[in-house]
Amino acid sequence: MSTYAVVNPATNETVREYPEISDADLKAAIGEADAAAHTWGTGSTVVERAELIRAVGRLHLERRQTLAEIIVREMGKPIEQALGEVDFAGAIYDFYAENAASLTADEPIKLLGGDGTALVRRSPYGALLGIMPWNYPYYQVARFAGPNHVIGNTILLKHAPQCPESAEAIQRIFDDAGFPTGAYRNIYAANEQIEWVIADPRVRGVSVTGSERAGAAVAEIAGRNLKKVVLELGGSDPFILLATDDIADAAQKAAEARLENAGQACNAAKRFIVMDGLYDEFLDKLKEQLSGATPGDPTAEDTAMGPLSSKTAADRLDDQVKRAVEAGAEILIGGKRDGNFYEPTILTGIKPGDTASQEEFFGPVAQVYKVSSEEEALELANNTQFGLGSYLMTNDAAQAERVADRIDAGMVYVNIVGADSPELPFGGFKRSGFGRELGRYGADEFVNKKLIRSA
């Protein structure tokens, strides 16, 4: 049985299976990507590559309904959120098409002395391997493929085993947009095959979005083979509420930051750290917000939250909640499971250092903590192995600047949620990975910054 299959998490129905790629075909795919890197990658202009990426973005929008319906049945995302993801992917491709020239332009260097000139030229790396997750099947691919294609890199794309249909649809888009053979190639590869793909000298770099375990495994192989790697891994992002004039608004933002994609986002707010003077009222308002978010049919337009992505995901979250309760946590609301559907849940009473405080809960479970000072809030926020994103709520501008500077994370959002955008760098710190995606920084990961010094 192939590991690549569409299993509808709302019904547990196996819709379709896809065969894994053979070793021979995979080796041929690497050869095509390498050949394209030596022809299209260096033989085309940035204008030509930008137009192809623009076409990819346009085709996403033209096919948005079909694309959205695919991921509803693959991983249970509600249809309105799925449509929003497709639109965001289209915007990412458009951003890189619009800004391709400036992102790849030569960078002059002012010499301190002597005659002549010096500049840095951004040249392609070559063939890259992308290993992408199931939670945002189009968005994740866009933020890897968009910048690397305008640079001139070619891509081998291994998608998550539960997303083979969206992977197939993305391949069709690149083909229909006019990309040459080998420039973008979907591969239904097994993990064992990926080990020797990374080791192949024709593959110049690897980008992984996924679990800490997967990232560590890939980074180990890449390190042995001296390959550049970008890792975007897990998170247990704090939502720190220090001061507000509108607790209802803060609670609404908290709910939005926790429940998007049924809580299955690496940069979702997961640990809610609240000043003691605001704690009781915030908790009441958060209960109201989460209690109103009933899981439902992901194909319905008015559904705000669908099932978790799979039985495995639901089993894992259910086990985490049960272990947290056994260790002393209290379930304030929720905690019940129906198949792969899981109720929005609030846990209190988790002590700093408990296992639950150190794990990533990938689902609609909010941990709420009470603190008595700014310093205690920061200490708790930073007391985790993760450091992806964070959210800070305060009406004190000086406090916002002071606290944001001390949060150990790759991203801090102050008084705002849901503010991701193509021009903003995305990435983490500590065990949440390294490297950046999106914006200028995302376009600078897999380039050879070549110094050219002339007399």
Backbone torsions as a table, in degrees:
resi	resn	phi	psi	omega
1	MET	NA	133.1	178.9
2	SER	-70.3	148.3	174.2
3	THR	-77.7	-14.2	-178.7
4	TYR	-92.8	112.0	-178.0
5	ALA	-155.3	146.5	171.8
6	VAL	-91.8	111.9	177.3
7	VAL	-119.9	108.2	-176.4
8	ASN	-63.2	113.9	-175.5
9	PRO	-69.9	-18.5	178.3
10	ALA	-74.3	-26.0	-175.2
11	THR	-125.3	-12.7	-173.2
12	ASN	64.1	18.5	177.5
13	GLU	-80.8	131.8	172.6
14	THR	-81.5	111.7	-174.1
15	VAL	-83.1	-43.5	-176.2
16	ARG	-165.2	144.6	174.5
17	GLU	-111.8	150.8	-179.4
18	TYR	-123.1	134.2	-179.8
19	PRO	-71.8	145.0	174.5
20	GLU	-72.9	153.2	-179.0
21	ILE	-71.8	143.3	177.1
22	SER	-76.3	159.9	177.7
23	ASP	-58.7	-41.7	-178.3
24	ALA	-63.9	-44.4	-179.9
25	ASP	-68.2	-33.7	179.3
26	LEU	-68.2	-42.4	177.1
27	LYS	-62.7	-37.3	176.9
28	ALA	-65.8	-38.2	178.8
29	ALA	-63.9	-40.5	176.5
30	ILE	-61.7	-42.6	178.6
31	GLY	-61.9	-40.3	178.1
32	GLU	-65.1	-42.3	179.2
33	ALA	-63.9	-39.6	178.8
34	ASP	-67.0	-43.3	179.4
35	ALA	-63.6	-41.4	179.2
36	ALA	-65.0	-35.1	178.9
37	ALA	-64.0	-29.2	-178.7
38	HIS	-89.5	-9.6	178.9
39	THR	-116.2	-71.5	-179.7
40	TRP	-62.9	-42.1	-174.9
41	GLY	-60.3	-38.3	-178.5
42	THR	-110.2	-10.4	-177.2
43	GLY	-100.4	-4.7	177.5
44	SER	-104.7	163.8	177.5
45	THR	-95.0	161.1	178.4
46	VAL	-63.8	-31.5	177.6
47	VAL	-64.7	-42.7	179.4
48	GLU	-64.8	-42.6	-179.9
49	ARG	-67.4	-38.0	178.8
50	ALA	-62.5	-39.4	179.6
51	GLU	-65.6	-36.6	177.0
52	LEU	-66.7	-41.6	177.7
53	ILE	-66.0	-36.4	176.8
54	ARG	-61.4	-39.9	178.7
55	ALA	-65.2	-37.3	177.0
56	VAL	-61.3	-45.7	177.8
57	GLY	-62.1	-42.3	-179.8
58	ARG	-63.0	-41.0	-179.8
59	LEU	-67.6	-32.2	173.9
60	HIS	-59.3	-44.5	-178.0
61	LEU	-70.9	-37.5	179.0
62	GLU	-65.9	-29.9	-175.9
63	ARG	-108.3	20.3	-169.2
64	ARG	-58.4	-40.4	-178.3
65	GLN	-65.5	-47.0	179.4
66	THR	-62.9	-44.7	179.9
67	LEU	-62.5	-42.2	-179.5
68	ALA	-64.5	-42.0	-179.2
69	GLU	-62.9	-31.2	178.3
70	ILE	-61.8	-48.6	-175.3
71	ILE	-77.9	-18.4	171.4
72	VAL	-60.9	-45.3	-179.0
73	ARG	-82.5	-20.2	178.3
74	GLU	-78.5	-45.9	-173.8
75	MET	-137.3	11.6	167.3
76	GLY	82.7	12.1	-179.6
77	LYS	-68.3	131.9	177.2
78	PRO	-56.6	145.0	-169.8
79	ILE	-58.3	-39.7	-179.4
80	GLU	-66.7	-38.8	176.0
81	GLN	-69.3	-35.3	177.8
82	ALA	-64.2	-42.7	176.1
83	LEU	-61.9	-40.3	177.8
84	GLY	-63.2	-37.3	177.6
85	GLU	-64.6	-43.5	178.4
86	VAL	-60.3	-43.6	178.9
87	ASP	-61.3	-40.9	179.8
88	PHE	-65.3	-40.8	176.4
89	ALA	-59.9	-43.8	177.5
90	GLY	-59.8	-39.2	179.3
91	ALA	-66.5	-34.9	178.6
92	ILE	-65.4	-47.0	178.4
93	TYR	-61.5	-40.0	179.7
94	ASP	-65.2	-39.2	178.2
95	PHE	-58.7	-46.8	-178.2
96	TYR	-71.4	-30.9	174.0
97	ALA	-65.8	-43.9	-178.1
98	GLU	-67.7	-32.8	-172.8
99	ASN	-110.2	12.5	-175.9
100	ALA	-56.8	-44.5	-176.0
101	ALA	-63.2	-45.0	-178.0
102	SER	-72.5	-32.8	-178.7
103	LEU	-72.1	-24.1	-177.8
104	THR	-108.7	3.7	-175.0
105	ALA	-68.1	152.2	173.3
106	ASP	-60.8	146.7	-179.5
107	GLU	-115.4	102.4	-179.9
108	PRO	-65.4	146.3	177.2
109	ILE	-118.1	127.2	178.2
110	LYS	-76.5	121.3	-177.9
111	LEU	-76.7	142.7	178.4
112	LEU	-78.2	-23.8	178.9
113	GLY	-169.2	163.8	179.3
114	GLY	89.3	171.0	-179.2
115	ASP	-95.3	171.2	173.6
116	GLY	95.9	-162.6	-175.5
117	THR	-135.4	163.0	174.4
118	ALA	-147.2	143.2	177.8
119	LEU	-152.6	161.1	172.3
120	VAL	-108.8	125.4	178.1
121	ARG	-108.2	130.9	179.9
122	ARG	-90.6	111.1	-178.2
123	SER	-112.5	153.9	-179.1
124	PRO	-64.6	151.2	172.4
125	TYR	-75.2	-46.2	-174.3
126	GLY	131.5	-142.3	-179.3
127	ALA	-78.5	133.0	-179.5
128	LEU	-121.8	152.2	173.5
129	LEU	-108.0	127.7	174.1
130	GLY	-112.3	129.5	177.2
131	ILE	-116.1	110.4	-168.3
132	MET	-113.7	153.4	-175.6
133	PRO	-95.1	177.2	-175.2
134	TRP	-89.6	-16.4	-167.1
135	ASN	-75.4	-27.2	174.7
136	TYR	-137.1	78.3	-168.1
137	PRO	-61.5	-31.1	179.8
138	TYR	-94.7	-44.2	-177.6
139	TYR	-59.8	-44.7	-177.5
140	GLN	-63.0	-41.4	179.3
141	VAL	-66.1	-41.0	-177.6
142	ALA	-61.0	-41.6	-175.0
143	ARG	-76.0	-14.2	172.0
144	PHE	-92.8	-46.7	-175.0
145	ALA	-74.6	-38.4	-175.7
146	GLY	-54.6	-59.3	-178.3
147	PRO	-67.1	-38.3	-174.7
148	ASN	-71.9	-27.1	176.9
149	HIS	-77.2	-35.9	177.3
150	VAL	-69.8	-28.6	175.6
151	ILE	-67.3	-36.4	-177.8
152	GLY	116.1	7.8	174.0
153	ASN	-76.1	156.9	173.5
154	THR	-109.3	161.5	-167.5
155	ILE	-134.0	131.1	163.4
156	LEU	-104.1	124.6	-172.1
157	LEU	-118.0	112.3	172.3
158	LYS	-99.0	110.2	179.0
159	HIS	-88.3	171.5	178.4
160	ALA	-63.8	143.5	-178.0
161	PRO	-57.8	-24.1	-179.7
162	GLN	-90.5	5.7	179.6
163	CYS	-122.4	43.9	-177.5
164	PRO	-72.3	-28.8	-178.0
165	GLU	-74.4	-40.3	176.2
166	SER	-68.6	-34.3	175.8
167	ALA	-61.6	-41.8	177.9
168	GLU	-63.7	-40.7	-179.6
169	ALA	-66.9	-37.1	177.9
170	ILE	-66.5	-42.5	177.3
171	GLN	-57.8	-41.9	-179.8
172	ARG	-63.0	-37.6	178.6
173	ILE	-63.5	-46.9	179.5
174	PHE	-63.7	-38.4	177.2
175	ASP	-64.6	-46.0	-177.8
176	ASP	-69.2	-25.7	178.0
177	ALA	-73.5	-16.0	176.9
178	GLY	103.3	15.1	177.6
179	PHE	-65.9	140.2	-179.7
180	PRO	-70.8	160.0	178.8
181	THR	-54.2	129.4	177.1
182	GLY	92.7	-14.9	-178.6
183	ALA	-70.7	-35.7	174.7
184	TYR	-140.1	122.6	-177.3
185	ARG	-137.9	116.7	173.7
186	ASN	-75.3	134.4	177.8
187	ILE	-129.3	124.1	174.6
188	TYR	-88.0	74.5	-172.1
189	ALA	-99.0	147.9	173.8
190	ALA	-81.8	159.1	-179.7
191	ASN	-58.7	-36.6	-179.9
192	GLU	-64.7	-35.9	177.3
193	GLN	-68.7	-37.7	-177.8
194	ILE	-60.1	-31.5	179.1
195	GLU	-57.8	-46.2	-178.9
196	TRP	-82.9	-18.6	171.8
197	VAL	-64.8	-46.2	179.5
198	ILE	-60.9	-39.1	-177.7
199	ALA	-72.8	-20.4	-177.5
200	ASP	-61.4	127.0	-176.7
201	PRO	-64.0	-16.8	179.0
202	ARG	-76.6	-18.0	177.5
203	VAL	-92.6	118.3	-169.4
204	ARG	-94.2	-18.6	-178.0
205	GLY	-165.4	163.6	-175.8
206	VAL	-135.9	136.7	173.2
207	SER	-122.8	129.5	-176.9
208	VAL	-126.1	130.0	165.5
209	THR	-118.3	120.0	-176.5
210	GLY	174.9	-154.5	-176.7
211	SER	-76.6	163.2	176.1
212	GLU	-60.4	-39.5	-179.9
213	ARG	-62.8	-47.1	179.9
214	ALA	-64.0	-41.7	-179.6
215	GLY	-63.2	-42.0	-179.9
216	ALA	-64.3	-40.8	-179.6
217	ALA	-64.4	-44.5	179.8
218	VAL	-67.1	-43.3	-178.9
219	ALA	-62.4	-35.2	178.8
220	GLU	-64.0	-46.0	179.9
221	ILE	-66.7	-43.8	179.3
222	ALA	-61.6	-40.3	-179.9
223	GLY	-63.6	-41.8	178.5
224	ARG	-61.7	-28.4	-177.6
225	ASN	-104.6	12.3	176.7
226	LEU	54.3	48.3	179.4
227	LYS	-108.0	139.3	173.1
228	LYS	-65.4	137.8	179.1
229	VAL	-137.9	140.7	172.3
230	VAL	-115.2	129.6	-176.9
231	LEU	-121.9	124.7	171.7
232	GLU	-120.7	105.7	-167.8
233	LEU	-114.8	-147.9	-172.0
234	GLY	-78.4	175.7	178.6
235	GLY	-155.3	154.9	171.4
236	SER	-135.5	64.7	-166.5
237	ASP	-64.1	131.9	175.1
238	PRO	-79.9	146.8	170.5
239	PHE	-118.5	104.9	-171.0
240	ILE	-102.6	116.7	178.4
241	LEU	-107.2	108.2	-176.2
242	LEU	-105.6	-37.6	-178.4
243	ALA	-159.6	140.2	178.7
244	THR	-159.9	152.6	172.2
245	ASP	-97.5	-3.7	-173.9
246	ASP	-145.3	88.5	-177.1
247	ILE	-67.6	-33.4	178.5
248	ALA	-61.5	-40.8	178.2
249	ASP	-66.3	-41.3	178.5
250	ALA	-62.5	-40.1	179.1
251	ALA	-67.7	-37.6	177.0
252	GLN	-63.8	-44.1	177.2
253	LYS	-62.1	-39.2	179.6
254	ALA	-62.1	-43.4	179.7
255	ALA	-64.4	-42.1	178.8
256	GLU	-62.9	-40.5	-177.8
257	ALA	-71.5	-19.1	-179.5
258	ARG	-96.2	-33.3	-166.3
259	LEU	-99.9	-9.3	179.5
260	GLU	-56.7	136.8	179.7
261	ASN	56.6	37.9	-178.4
262	ALA	55.9	31.8	178.5
263	GLY	78.7	7.7	-175.4
264	GLN	-97.9	63.7	177.4
265	ALA	-134.6	134.4	-177.2
266	CYS	-62.8	-31.7	-177.9
267	ASN	-104.6	21.6	173.4
268	ALA	-70.6	148.7	172.1
269	ALA	-66.5	131.5	-176.0
270	LYS	-126.8	-33.6	180.0
271	ARG	-115.8	118.7	-174.7
272	PHE	-103.4	113.0	-172.5
273	ILE	-110.6	113.7	-166.2
274	VAL	-126.5	135.3	176.2
275	MET	-61.0	143.5	-172.8
276	ASP	-59.2	-33.7	-179.8
277	GLY	-70.2	-17.5	-179.9
278	LEU	-107.3	-10.7	-166.4
279	TYR	-59.5	-53.3	-173.5
280	ASP	-62.7	-46.5	-178.9
281	GLU	-67.4	-40.7	178.0
282	PHE	-60.5	-43.9	-178.6
283	LEU	-61.7	-41.5	177.6
284	ASP	-62.0	-44.9	-179.0
285	LYS	-67.8	-38.1	178.5
286	LEU	-66.2	-38.6	175.7
287	LYS	-58.8	-43.3	178.2
288	GLU	-60.4	-45.2	-177.6
289	GLN	-64.1	-47.9	-175.9
290	LEU	-74.0	-33.6	179.1
291	SER	-64.1	-27.9	-179.8
292	GLY	-82.1	-3.7	-177.5
293	ALA	-101.3	80.8	-177.3
294	THR	-84.1	128.3	177.4
295	PRO	-61.8	143.1	-177.3
296	GLY	-154.5	-170.3	-177.5
297	ASP	-61.6	117.4	-176.3
298	PRO	-70.0	-12.8	177.8
299	THR	-83.4	-12.1	-178.8
300	ALA	-82.8	137.9	-175.5
301	GLU	-64.9	-27.1	-175.8
302	ASP	-95.2	8.3	179.3
303	THR	-81.0	125.8	-179.5
304	ALA	-92.7	-23.1	-177.7
305	MET	-146.2	126.6	178.6
306	GLY	-97.5	-159.8	177.5
307	PRO	-75.4	167.5	165.4
308	LEU	-67.6	165.5	-165.8
309	SER	-70.5	-19.7	-175.6
310	SER	-167.1	168.6	174.4
311	LYS	-63.1	-37.9	178.6
312	THR	-60.4	-43.7	179.7
313	ALA	-64.7	-41.7	179.9
314	ALA	-67.4	-40.8	177.5
315	ASP	-60.3	-44.0	-177.0
316	ARG	-64.3	-46.8	-179.2
317	LEU	-65.1	-42.8	179.9
318	ASP	-60.1	-40.8	178.7
319	ASP	-65.9	-40.6	179.9
320	GLN	-62.2	-44.1	-179.3
321	VAL	-64.6	-43.2	-180.0
322	LYS	-63.4	-41.4	178.7
323	ARG	-66.3	-36.8	177.8
324	ALA	-63.1	-41.7	179.6
325	VAL	-66.2	-41.5	177.8
326	GLU	-60.4	-29.6	-179.4
327	ALA	-87.3	1.1	175.3
328	GLY	118.4	-4.1	178.5
329	ALA	-71.9	155.2	178.4
330	GLU	-115.3	134.2	174.3
331	ILE	-86.3	113.5	-178.8
332	LEU	-81.6	-45.1	171.7
333	ILE	-142.5	157.8	173.4
334	GLY	80.3	-144.7	180.0
335	GLY	87.2	3.3	-178.3
336	LYS	-107.6	149.7	-177.1
337	ARG	-125.6	140.6	174.6
338	ASP	-131.2	97.4	-173.7
339	GLY	65.8	-123.0	177.5
340	ASN	-96.7	3.6	176.0
341	PHE	-88.3	135.5	-178.2
342	TYR	-131.6	129.8	-178.0
343	GLU	-66.1	144.7	168.8
344	PRO	-56.0	134.3	-167.9
345	THR	-134.1	141.5	173.2
346	ILE	-118.0	127.4	174.7
347	LEU	-111.1	132.0	172.4
348	THR	-124.4	170.8	176.4
349	GLY	80.3	9.4	175.3
350	ILE	-78.8	128.5	-178.1
351	LYS	-91.1	142.7	176.6
352	PRO	-53.8	132.1	-178.0
353	GLY	95.6	-16.9	173.7
354	ASP	-59.8	154.1	178.8
355	THR	-54.3	-42.5	-178.2
356	ALA	-60.8	-32.4	-178.7
357	SER	-73.5	-15.5	-176.3
358	GLN	-105.2	-9.0	-178.7
359	GLU	-94.1	157.9	171.5
360	GLU	-93.6	116.9	176.7
361	PHE	-90.0	106.9	-174.6
362	PHE	-94.3	75.1	-178.3
363	GLY	173.1	-176.5	-170.4
364	PRO	-80.2	56.6	-179.6
365	VAL	-119.7	122.9	-179.9
366	ALA	-107.9	126.2	171.9
367	GLN	-94.6	128.7	-178.2
368	VAL	-118.8	129.7	-177.7
369	TYR	-122.8	146.7	175.3
370	LYS	-105.9	132.8	176.7
371	VAL	-130.0	162.0	-175.4
372	SER	-113.6	0.3	-179.8
373	SER	-158.0	162.1	175.7
374	GLU	-59.5	-41.4	-178.5
375	GLU	-64.5	-41.9	178.6
376	GLU	-65.6	-38.3	178.1
377	ALA	-61.8	-44.2	179.3
378	LEU	-65.5	-42.4	-179.8
379	GLU	-60.9	-43.1	179.5
380	LEU	-68.9	-42.0	-179.7
381	ALA	-59.8	-39.8	-175.8
382	ASN	-87.9	-4.5	-177.2
383	ASN	-84.3	64.9	-179.9
384	THR	-156.4	154.9	176.8
385	GLN	-74.0	-16.7	-176.5
386	PHE	-91.7	162.3	177.2
387	GLY	-163.1	54.7	-178.4
388	LEU	-86.2	-85.8	179.3
389	GLY	-114.4	-179.0	177.7
390	SER	-165.5	159.5	-178.9
391	TYR	-132.0	133.9	-177.2
392	LEU	-128.7	123.8	-179.8
393	MET	-115.9	116.1	176.5
394	THR	-160.5	146.8	175.5
395	ASN	-98.3	12.6	179.0
396	ASP	-106.6	109.2	-174.8
397	ALA	-62.5	-39.7	179.6
398	ALA	-65.5	-40.9	178.2
399	GLN	-64.8	-40.7	179.4
400	ALA	-58.3	-45.9	-179.3
401	GLU	-67.0	-40.6	-177.3
402	ARG	-66.8	-46.4	-176.2
403	VAL	-74.3	-41.6	179.2
404	ALA	-56.9	-36.5	-178.8
405	ASP	-67.3	-23.4	-174.5
406	ARG	-103.9	-1.9	177.3
407	ILE	-77.6	128.8	-179.4
408	ASP	-83.8	82.4	-178.3
409	ALA	-155.0	159.9	177.7
410	GLY	-77.7	-19.3	-176.8
411	MET	-144.2	139.3	174.2
412	VAL	-130.0	124.7	176.7
413	TYR	-109.6	120.7	-174.8
414	VAL	-103.6	117.3	177.1
415	ASN	58.5	30.3	-180.0
416	ILE	-155.8	145.9	174.2
417	VAL	-131.5	163.7	178.4
418	GLY	61.4	36.5	-172.6
419	ALA	-109.1	20.4	175.5
420	ASP	-62.5	146.2	-178.0
421	SER	-155.9	151.2	-174.5
422	PRO	-56.8	-28.4	-176.6
423	GLU	-85.6	-6.5	-175.5
424	LEU	-97.3	129.9	-180.0
425	PRO	-66.4	142.3	-178.1
426	PHE	-125.0	125.8	177.9
427	GLY	169.9	172.4	-170.4
428	GLY	-124.8	-165.1	-169.9
429	PHE	-144.9	163.2	-178.7
430	LYS	53.9	-134.1	-175.2
431	ARG	-84.4	10.1	171.9
432	SER	-85.3	0.7	174.3
433	GLY	111.5	-170.4	179.2
434	PHE	-152.4	160.1	-171.8
435	GLY	92.6	169.1	-178.2
436	ARG	-133.5	152.3	172.3
437	GLU	-123.4	159.5	-179.9
438	LEU	70.5	160.4	179.6
439	GLY	61.9	-163.7	178.4
440	ARG	-64.3	-39.1	-176.9
441	TYR	-65.4	-35.0	176.9
442	GLY	-66.3	-29.4	179.0
443	ALA	-83.6	-4.8	-175.9
444	ASP	-106.8	3.4	-176.2
445	GLU	-75.9	-50.5	-175.0
446	PHE	-109.1	60.2	174.6
447	VAL	-131.5	147.2	171.7
448	ASN	-88.9	107.3	180.0
449	LYS	-82.1	89.3	-170.6
450	LYS	-90.6	122.0	174.8
451	LEU	-77.8	129.5	172.9
452	ILE	-121.9	109.6	-178.6
453	ARG	-111.4	124.5	-177.3
454	SER	-121.2	149.4	178.9
455	ALA	-74.6	NA	NA
